[in-house]
């Protein structure tokens, strides 16, 4: 009995290892009560021994049921709900939840009923039913207040706060989170609710991209951990701090912390391991280790963490813009995405859409991002919205409009001490200055970005900005870039994603190689100048409409002949438009270019769709179908187009 009393005292004092030894010894001579077995389960949980924790809690449940204490049995069942959920064992978790519900059914309301509401709240959050989640959080808080239970009050407050933030009621939500964290800091809240408050408050602020507050919460949690004899929870704290460390540019330290956290959490909390692996992937991507990033994202996905937006950015860096666009389109189509979750994907969506020349898609994503930033009003979201606005302005040939948006974004990034993101924005600003004819300002921005990338070890970005700054710009020193008349061709393979699924990666690689060589050879033979090659499409400029028309017809003939001789060829569509465009060092920019791209997108498989301007500019007649009038997205005036025979 002395060992039992001392063991119980060790539990109260949170001396988990001592408690386990003493209570285990006591059990050899005296059967342990359900409360003691619950204590052993908690002690094992804090030491990262989840399997042992579950075993003791199962024994505690049986002891409570045998004693006829249904409320205590329900509380233990709810702990097992969390334990099995932690191990991603959804069926077992759901089974224990049903047992808890059955035990509390018909019982007079108690603190246990408040804890019973939490799985329902999490389910409502998972399906993005935020109104229902808020109503449940209010009920949890109300039960805690009526029963003067500080644990449930802290949990109810922090649940209320994170749901309010997700609803866009940011100030109210942060007030509730602050109050819950203060309650946890006081030391009056039990260990497990304290851990939940710290962890979820940090996650909520990171989702909000309020990294200052998230950092304060994470540091408070770390100090609390240092006062506890625990093993699992510090790894969870470390995972949450990694994103903040990464943002500040300490990449080696961030990866070391993430790896340490993953090592601590293996077998204890797979979802946090997955988050740690995702952060490792983001760090490696920035450092140019695309293979390492790909592997980390794949492992994070295996453990249940959506690998986006990081994986999409890897695909872009690999030159696979079409794959990046598909990944993001599917993710953004998820009907249960909250506005905050959607906002985390939108910067990558803008970048990917511009890379595959879908400016309308980029414009739509940038508009949504600006709207979300207006609601949540964090520095990071304002910075991301500014960059998106600047990139879209650059893509639509409006460098003067891009400059103030990018300058504002750089100020926001610098205020947050986010050097990598600031350098990316400086690179875009350099492009905007070039487009506006300001060579000196462009050189300053490129130099600043280059210095940052070099100090961080961002090898791919460093090579890109150095190449860009070293490229002589046509007309440099003679004012603004000149405008030139060209006929622009946009080509694209139709249904390539479905085709890859049918033929497989190896066959697709061979087919795409044939496509690239064939198309490139034919337009070059007609004096076509390749401006861009993204995914399975080309953007080409021709000096004359005759060359462009001959090139398009020869490409269509080559595909038809290959189909006849070999039994198969992919379906290609081509758009042609003759217009004046801004001639820059990197190629051509402006509204006419985007009109040409949208004409290309209107073509069906194996069609060549040409504007009236192109056919009028030709020196010899080209047979074509009936004229039709199209309204291109983003353009005020309609345009006449026809399909070539």
KAZI-V649315 format. One line per field, one symbol per residue. phi: phi as a letter, one per 30 degrees, with the letter a starting at -180 (. if undefined). A space follows every 50 residues. Layout:
phi = ???
//
This chain:
phi = .ddddddddddedicdddddddddddddcadddedddeddddddddcicd ddedddddddeddddddicdddddddddddedddddcicddddddddddd dddcdiddebeeddddddedddddddcicdddddddedddddddddchcd dddddddddedddddddjcddddddddeddddddddjdddeddddddedd ddddddddicddddddddddddddedcccbcddeddddedddddddedjd ddddddddddddddceicbeddddddddddddddeddidddddedddddd decjcedcdeddddddddicddddddeddddddddcddedddddcdeddd dddddcicdddddddddddddddddchceddddddddddddddddcibdd ddeddddddddddddchcdddddddddddeddddddicdddddddddddd ddedddidddddddddddddddceieicidedcbcbcccbcadcidddde ddcjddddddddddeddddddddddcidcdcabcicbbcbccdbdedddd dddddddddddddddciaadccbbbbacadbdccddkbbkddddddddde ddddeiccccdedddddddbdbeadddbcbcdeicdcdbcbbddd
//
